[in-house]
């Protein structure tokens, strides 16, 4: 939530998510950022997809072949992360319009989800909102 609030990007949660949604605990964890984030929750994958028919879904995944700096992001792209522990299911990979990865040093698997999302979101914003 902090990342989305600070960068001014909406946060879409697709249920069931990788954690139990408890408003009180979410409020504590989000600190004062909760009131500054545009948050939407979707009951399931189908409900999420119905909400964004006109957007490309760009999956952030270690199973991609395109490094994120080489990808051409568009204004209404949706950056999607799977579960930190398991990634995204096959049906999400099938629906994705693009897949990007963060190149890693040999032998390293992945960054945590917030760091990875911050890097890729920063590049997407640089290409779309922050470009001159």
MIDREN-176465 format. One record per residue (C-alpha): residue number from 1; x negated, y, z. Coordinates in pm, 1 decimal, decimal comma, always signed. Example, Ala and Ser with C-alpha at 12.3 -4.5 7.8 and 13.67 -1.06 7.14 Angstrom:
MIDREN-176465
1 | -1230,0 | -450,0 | +780,0 .
2 | -1367,0 | -106,0 | +714,0 .
end
This chain:
MIDREN-176465
1 | +0,0 | +0,0 | +0,0 .
2 | -283,5 | +238,1 | +79,2 .
3 | -436,1 | +191,4 | -266,9 .
4 | -103,8 | +256,1 | -441,7 .
5 | -19,6 | +556,2 | -223,2 .
6 | -360,0 | +717,4 | -272,8 .
7 | -368,4 | +662,3 | -649,0 .
8 | -1,3 | +741,6 | -708,4 .
9 | +88,7 | +408,7 | -865,3 .
10 | +401,6 | +208,8 | -779,9 .
11 | +378,3 | -118,6 | -589,0 .
12 | +595,6 | -408,4 | -704,0 .
13 | +629,3 | -707,7 | -470,6 .
14 | +755,6 | -1032,1 | -624,1 .
15 | +911,3 | -1275,6 | -376,4 .
16 | +818,5 | -1514,9 | -247,2 .
17 | +492,9 | -1333,6 | -182,9 .
18 | +189,0 | -1476,6 | -8,7 .
19 | +292,9 | -1341,4 | +331,3 .
20 | +607,8 | -1312,0 | +539,4 .
21 | +774,6 | -975,5 | +481,9 .
22 | +838,6 | -825,0 | +821,7 .
23 | +927,1 | -454,0 | +810,8 .
24 | +779,7 | -382,1 | +1153,6 .
25 | +448,5 | -557,5 | +1079,1 .
26 | +432,4 | -405,0 | +731,1 .
27 | +489,8 | -61,1 | +882,4 .
28 | +206,1 | -109,9 | +1130,4 .
29 | -34,8 | -249,0 | +870,0 .
30 | +50,6 | +21,8 | +616,7 .
31 | +3,4 | +296,4 | +876,1 .
32 | +128,4 | +630,4 | +746,1 .
33 | +81,3 | +526,8 | +381,4 .
34 | +413,2 | +337,1 | +372,9 .
35 | +614,7 | +656,9 | +336,9 .
36 | +402,0 | +768,5 | +41,2 .
37 | +418,2 | +457,1 | -175,5 .
38 | +685,2 | +385,9 | -434,5 .
39 | +768,4 | +27,2 | -335,1 .
40 | +1005,0 | -214,1 | -507,7 .
41 | +1072,3 | -572,9 | -411,6 .
42 | +1196,3 | -831,4 | -661,0 .
43 | +1374,4 | -1149,9 | -550,9 .
44 | +1178,0 | -1365,7 | -795,4 .
45 | +968,8 | -1368,6 | -1112,2 .
46 | +1272,8 | -1350,1 | -1342,6 .
47 | +1410,8 | -1043,2 | -1163,1 .
48 | +1071,4 | -876,0 | -1191,9 .
49 | +1047,8 | -949,5 | -1565,9 .
50 | +1399,3 | -813,5 | -1627,1 .
51 | +1294,3 | -484,6 | -1467,7 .
52 | +999,4 | -437,2 | -1702,3 .
53 | +1100,6 | -554,4 | -2049,6 .
54 | +919,9 | -264,8 | -2219,0 .
55 | +589,9 | -296,4 | -2033,6 .
56 | +288,8 | -514,5 | -2095,1 .
57 | +188,3 | -737,9 | -1805,9 .
58 | -186,9 | -739,6 | -1764,6 .
59 | -296,2 | -1023,3 | -1540,9 .
60 | -605,9 | -976,1 | -1328,0 .
61 | -757,2 | -1323,1 | -1313,2 .
62 | -1085,3 | -1509,0 | -1294,2 .
63 | -947,1 | -1728,0 | -1577,3 .
64 | -962,5 | -1442,4 | -1830,0 .
65 | -1225,5 | -1395,1 | -2098,2 .
66 | -1203,5 | -1015,6 | -2140,4 .
67 | -1400,3 | -800,2 | -1893,7 .
68 | -1174,5 | -522,3 | -1764,4 .
69 | -1394,8 | -234,3 | -1897,5 .
70 | -1356,5 | -377,9 | -2250,6 .
71 | -977,2 | -392,5 | -2234,5 .
72 | -766,4 | -111,6 | -2382,8 .
73 | -506,6 | -18,6 | -2122,3 .
74 | -183,0 | +161,4 | -2212,0 .
75 | +28,5 | +406,2 | -2011,4 .
76 | +304,8 | +170,3 | -1902,7 .
77 | +93,9 | -141,1 | -1842,5 .
78 | +162,8 | -335,3 | -1527,0 .
79 | -143,9 | -473,3 | -1352,2 .
80 | -52,2 | -801,1 | -1188,8 .
81 | -247,2 | -994,1 | -927,7 .
82 | -167,1 | -1345,6 | -820,2 .
83 | -208,7 | -1481,5 | -471,0 .
84 | -554,5 | -1431,5 | -332,2 .
85 | -578,7 | -1798,5 | -237,1 .
86 | -430,7 | -1960,5 | -547,4 .
87 | -412,8 | -1703,2 | -827,5 .
88 | -114,0 | -1682,0 | -1057,7 .
89 | +96,4 | -1979,6 | -1167,8 .
90 | +87,7 | -2100,3 | -1529,0 .
91 | +422,7 | -1938,0 | -1616,8 .
92 | +273,8 | -1598,5 | -1523,5 .
93 | -29,4 | -1662,0 | -1743,6 .
94 | +207,6 | -1750,4 | -2029,8 .
95 | +405,0 | -1425,5 | -1991,4 .
96 | +99,2 | -1199,3 | -1964,7 .
97 | +26,0 | -973,9 | -2261,8 .
98 | -337,7 | -954,5 | -2157,0 .
99 | -577,3 | -1104,3 | -1904,8 .
100 | -878,0 | -926,3 | -1759,2 .
101 | -1157,8 | -1028,0 | -1529,4 .
102 | -1437,2 | -870,1 | -1333,0 .
103 | -1771,8 | -1006,9 | -1451,2 .
104 | -1946,7 | -1179,1 | -1159,4 .
105 | -2303,2 | -1271,1 | -1086,5 .
106 | -2375,7 | -1639,5 | -1145,5 .
107 | -2241,8 | -1855,9 | -867,0 .
108 | -1999,1 | -1596,1 | -729,1 .
109 | -1626,7 | -1671,6 | -751,3 .
110 | -1428,4 | -1357,9 | -681,1 .
111 | -1383,4 | -1037,3 | -484,3 .
112 | -1099,7 | -992,2 | -240,1 .
113 | -775,4 | -887,9 | -402,8 .
114 | -775,7 | -524,0 | -289,5 .
115 | -1131,8 | -457,3 | -409,4 .
116 | -1065,9 | -625,1 | -742,5 .
117 | -736,1 | -441,9 | -789,3 .
118 | -899,2 | -108,6 | -702,7 .
119 | -1172,1 | -157,2 | -962,5 .
120 | -935,6 | -253,3 | -1241,9 .
121 | -674,6 | +8,9 | -1150,9 .
122 | -944,9 | +274,9 | -1153,2 .
123 | -1045,0 | +178,3 | -1506,4 .
124 | -683,1 | +166,2 | -1624,2 .
125 | -622,6 | +515,1 | -1482,4 .
126 | -946,3 | +645,1 | -1633,2 .
127 | -831,6 | +528,4 | -1975,6 .
128 | -475,4 | +655,9 | -1945,8 .
129 | -411,0 | +930,4 | -1688,6 .
130 | -754,9 | +1067,3 | -1619,8 .
131 | -885,1 | +1084,5 | -1976,7 .
132 | -935,6 | +1422,0 | -2139,6 .
end
